[in-house]
Amino acid sequence: MSKRTTELVKKDNLLSENKDIDVKEDHFKELMSIYEAAMDKMTMYLNEIKRDVKKFYDYDVIDHISSRLKSPESIITKMEKKGYELNYKELIENIHDVAGVRVVCPLKDDIYKMKEIISNIDEIKVLEEVDYVSKPKKSGYRSYHMICSVPVEYKDNLLYVNVEVQIRTMAMDFWATLEHRMKYKSSVGYSEECSKEFIKFAKTITSLDNKIEKLYEKQHGKNNIVVLKR
Ligand code: 0O2
């Protein structure tokens, strides 16, 4: 049977209704399982890339991959903060990081190799890219963000589901993980002083990434990884 290709939001689709979100109902759980399938599919593509580059170039372009499904509370908080109505249509159309995959690379240059490789995966559509590596956020945050639309089989349909991919170096990951923990999870709040300190740490991290990359190239030369279209 041939599968119909459709977007996640479509008039005749169960998940497109202007229905209010109730995180306890099956409808919500079903939607989350679709996002989870998209997240797993993206992780699978990335693991294949990691394995192939290692096999053919004897190089780890990816140190590790992690993934997470945004919690129901976090989805609702983000929607309220951004002023969206709490219905499924608004959620699907506007919250692009329900499914998130993080790719952590050794060197800064690997980030740009990875984003090219991901753009070359035939089955995936890249909807949006933001380069916070060359243009960091005010906080000092650096990462390359991609919103990718990934095909998932769902009840005889091929749905395209958004997954946010964050690509960063190990040093950027170290900074972002601690900053995120202190900012979001801290019960004592995030002071002006803390924020200024993290901006300074971000500069140190940038300088470290640049120095390590230069040293690596001096020792090994530039990597000329070419990954054919998948
Ligand atoms: P969590 O807990 O990681 O899920 P936008 O549409 O651009 O206005 P959005 O989605 O906020 O809305 O985009 P943005 O700014 O690209 O941020 C997306 C994610 O990037 C965040 O998700 C964080 O994971 C990460 N991020 C962005 N800015 C910072 C920062 O200053 N510090 C750290 N540590 N991470 C950051 P969430 O939903 O905020 O959180």
Boltz pocket constraint, residues with backbone or C-beta under 6 A from the ligand:
constraints:
  - pocket:
      binder: B
      contacts: [[A, 70], [A, 74], [A, 78], [A, 94], [A, 97], [A, 130], [A, 137], [A, 139], [A, 140], [A, 141], [A, 145], [A, 175], [A, 176], [A, 177], [A, 179], [A, 180]]
      max_distance: 6.0
